[in-house]
Amino acid sequence: MIFTSQIFLFWFLPLVLGLYYLTPKSWRSLLLTLTSYVFYGWWRVDFVLLMLLSTMLDFYAGMRIGRLGDELNAAGADAARAAALAQRRKRWLLFSVVANLGLLGYFKYFNFGVDSFNALVANFGVEPLEWPAIVLPVGISFYTFQTMSYSIDVYRGHARPLERIVDFACYVALFPQLVAGPIVRYQTLADQLVERSHTFEKFARGAFLFQLGFLKKLLVADSVASVADQAFGLAAPTLAEAWLGSIAYTLQIYFDFSGYSDMAIGLGLLFGFEFPINFDSPYKSTSITEFWRRWHISLSTWLRDYLYIPLGGNKRGPARTYLNLAATMLLGGLWHGAAWTFVAWGAYQGAWLAFERWMGKRSLYGFLPRLGQVLVTMVIVIVGWVFFRATSLDQAFTVLGAMCGAGAASPGYLSVDVAPLSRVMLVAAPLIALFLPNSQQLADAGSALARIATAASFPVAVCHLFFVSYSPFLYFQF
């Protein structure tokens, strides 16, 4: 089930909202958990069983870590007992991390490993390894990172473990952000899982953000998606076609993913939850370092706090800092997908971050006016998105070559069919991303004009939904 589907809009969401507000507060977490399982199991019921396994493993690990922490605090001057308790706590944390990464690694990367192995041994005339393809559970990358943050936060003492498994199950399965984020850390929702407020202002803000995200997905992202798909489907794109497709995808991925995040945050508010923002006008950035402070904030801060800093961060000298940045972004790229294109994208981003750190957290083109810095940053980002969108490294380099003028000779016309709405959005979307307030700013401002315009446009987008084919969010594949 997806947010931009008729079954969700007209049946699931109204029914769940009605039941939620009719249910006593002490039972609401259970209701959200069960309805979230229905939402998630709409694709495949067995995926719910995997999520249940992950939930039970981490709930028990967090409970053991918390209890051992209490015993450690009570150990006092007994150094031997304190050391033994500390070691046991660390083992439970290791159990949680290994179990989560093991599940993620098997379901997400096993196919990639087998395919890469077969490609390697084929050069030596060795028979390929036969193995049945493993289906990737939707959203496993997101909820795995969330459950890991629970164990880590409890271990670090940043949060107390939950006493009721139903509250933790609600945290893991919460349908508004289950399949594509934001990645909500446990410490952010810990108190809200036990007690949360419900106000008219919060509900109205949630409805506004949901509608705004819906418009971004249906009218903007899906309109330019066909242009990107056609351009990247060409065997030998021209200079114009390569740039057109790359720019279209740059707009598609932003309005698709930020649209989902807006809808997720809005849905959370409808049920009383406050999720952190995931985008802060990333295409207004003046450097790649700034871009990563604004793009997919929940992932970039998760990687910073749970990977980059534990690796040593910037505390072990410049060379180690550059290495840590590169390693973090390389793994961040691999988190997005099991393919060499994502590895290349992560390496590309890591190289830029390390270079800008070497420059003193400044860009090479910092001398330009602000708009010039933004445009240069956008070109760097667009080049990176080519690796992200391409289905293979060969295709990525073909498109990049064409963008540099090494593609097919222009026949004087485009091989890409650009529909009227797509043409409008190819012009309007960059202006929206570069110059207008973002969703959170509009919600904070409480502008009556913005809310009326959004509410008036929402039925248009809903009607548009009846005439377009099924279009899942891009980040569902991660």
ABEGO torsion letter per residue (X at the ends): XBAABAAAAAAAAAAAAAAAAABBAAAAAAAAAAAAAAAAAAABAAAAAAAAAAAAAAAAAAAAAAAAAAAAAAAEABAAAAAAAAAAAAAAAAAAAAAAAAAAAAAAAAAAAAAAAAAAAAAAGBBBBBBBBBBBBBGAAAAAAAAAAAAAAAAAGABBBBABAAAAAAAAABAAAAAAOBBBBAAAAAAAAABBBBBAAAAAAAAAAAAAAAAAAAAAAAAAAAAAAAAAABABBBAAAAAAAAAAAAAAAAAAAAAAAAAAAAAAAAAGBBBBBABBGAAABABAAAAAAABGAAAAAAAAAAAAAAAGEAAAEAAAAAAAAAAAAAAAAAAABBBAAAAAAAAAAAAAAAAAAAAGGBBAAAABBAAAAAAAAAAAAAAAAAAAABABAAAAAAAAAAAAGABBBBAGBBABBBBAAAAAAAAAAAAAAAABBBAAAAAAAGBAAAAAAAAAAAAAAAAAAAABBBBBBAAAAX
